[in-house]
Amino acid sequence: MIEYKKTTLSNGLTVIAHRDNSTPMAAVNVLYKVGARNEHPDHTGFAHLFEHLMFGGSIHIAEYDTPVQLAAGENNAFTNNDYTDYYITLPKENIETAFWLESDRMLQLAFNEKSLEVQRKVVVEEFNQRYLNQPYGDLWLLLRPLIYRVHPYRWATIGIAPEHITQATMAEVKAFYRRYYNPDNAILSVAADMEHEQVFDLAQKWFGDIPRGEAFHDDIPAEPEQTEARRLEVTRAVPATVVMIVFRIGARLSSEFVVCDVISDLLSNGNSSRLYQRLVKERGLFSGVNAYVTGDIDPGLFVVTGHLLSGVSTDQAEEALWGELDALKTDDIADEELEKVRNKYESGVIFGEINGMNKAMNLGFYEMLGDIDLINREVDVFRAITREDIRREAEQLFVPEKSNTLIYRSEHESR
């Protein structure tokens, strides 16, 4: 159980405080409700660009990392399709350093052409190194537009093409910042050995005078229902062929998501799981196989993927993966198998709550979802899933007309 208190400042900033007396360190997390899903299809990659720009100096602070280091802290950030997250851990005694730094870059970044050009080059280099010049790097660049046709999940966080960043003007960049990086579009969550009111007072001191942003509404199109199988085959210079079969599932707060999360753990959660035991150990078809769900705000994905061993055909691999999916429609799942999955999930949650930063991040995440108390209920929700729920979901979801298959063939392997 994570106890917390929440308040909202007059400028719209949501502040969440969790008293954590297990550590002398404080965790300060700022979540901005902007990710790739908020971008225009002609201007993608902006949220990720700002992950970098936010470290380039602000109106009163020329350089970001040095004050963190002088305060014996560590900091970082990440961007995904739904939101952008900035976090700092440091000794509790130095917590105001984090409030000072985060509030100043929320107040106003120090925009200049030199900084923008530097970060443009960083992002383009990352695009090249991580997505274009790395084995399997373009898997999701291929999969997303296969699965999504109108929803902005059809592009990755890095963007559709480097040109969207290299050709971005200063005016476009500033407009994106003014729209999204405001207190009323942010969640400040803090885990520290401090009274809740102390956290709220610090939030008011450092963030309270920042003006709220102009009201806006992002019209994000809903993805139409998929009614026919989709397929893509490519050949690349990679060591092994990969087969991926992907299905669209419900949004993060849907009951469908939780059932699919349980199914993914039944299939692939350790060496005793179904896919490993049957397709790796017993049948020797794959060197590695996995199943997982994406916890997106809007309808996300159920992914099954495997790296083929040499000599195994893609037809064999697909048939084997579909066989395991179909088996869920008729198998009588043993009580101990389902209980093992439940216990692993619960232990993962408990161990995750040991870390103060995990707690601060998760409080911000569940608040963004719109149901912060789910952070304390989700284990019970997970445990309540039954064999009949699994069978029913498998029958509805794992059908060819809802599938998206990518054959990512190694040029060293024949068909």
Steps between C-alpha positions, in 0.01 A plus 500: 500500500640837394352775712487843341332836508417714202429866439467733203657846492304797370693484171384140442814313606412166661725423797521152658694433820599161641682483832784249463695453824695201367775711343678833549465563127222698339346425161352789302312415182337734248273343240381707204193368324655516156643222288510392138119463499470879535709581193389602153581237234705759311696598811588179686776443752440830683427347842823304480687810383381681812626220719843624386426872483380507860857433613643789297448779752210716613431864565697521828714185478757481223589133550289225653720207599762677713258614776364143518850359542593762761189395693621134488213411273426314179252590230364377171192496280309288251231549238243257368186522288287627788712720726841642585658444841783686677640374828762583763620307805706682761542521879187630670694796638562620144149450369450869424769473233265269310203735547711796385624323187166352396302818561742716303485290187123485531497879528708560187766314304796700374429459130779581259594381153829349614336278763227397258754408234704295747195303611383454141830328426475288816151380408591425138807308614282301741255428216783370286680301769205345682249454220677488163853371562431247774387140441121479538490874566224571249264225618256742658542757227354230274242360739330816621368618160396142425286485815374858525364686198358824651598513868830677583633178650584427138835672548770431758610749764808582293268619220424400144810649339804703614392782267213583736764608751768639272245724329321610817502878540556685825143630481361145474714381790395791723135445413526135604657602832238765573220254432612209714766593756276678747399432861145408406634230266744355756505277808761548773540190718742479792610208717703615801513482878303822532155597617252535215443864583872570475496368144192706416660814646814448292289445189317826565827684566673387182215435255209705629579818306546329162201598283277227366500437127230580250220244484533253213350177373686241293263326261651152493323273249380160614642205311229315301436136583728265309310249287767330291845351559796722419844377409843639416819316406844659479857374475782652702864437587426352842621181667163326532152523352231645727127433486265744673123459529323800650139569598334824607356484852308730733626821656702496823197543727288238322421158644629350175847636571522323835390165353754535221769584755424173679506310171838646405642384834356152454670478163830664580617577851815304575640165397200310634255686277310336215687651206844425641420146610317397183664696218855553626574204725280222360466579129821700445345752261616827655807629679273738686128569507293762679148630554410833652247783501553871456330709767397788278236756600306426183449147363841335501654173390543134584831385351633149440850479359772242447854473362520193279778245527689426180315262271155578641262638238276797563200279422603266781552792735165664425315171533662437838420847635140480382475155654583641843254786458224264388574265790387771741151468356465137606770422760392443856756722670616337821440680828870495582592648160265794545600547865867510404428782255302690764777461757769616258298808416438585863864449599608724212272775627623460859867507402436800276357691794827472690651765273396857575531618144280214378234613744522863391489403133208261547296754695543744212416234243178382665394861557552565128282196422224658704481237776784554747360258756540218247863496616372326815221294339664354193644190667148406610367571150773276354428223751129507419551387139362149450564216257168582336610864450816374329315254278243761397764762418711250304199403289418862420851632445713226348335479158673552164296805399631689806863402448795703374797285400853617431749256351839658557716264300873460537670524162704194608190280520304362209122494494 
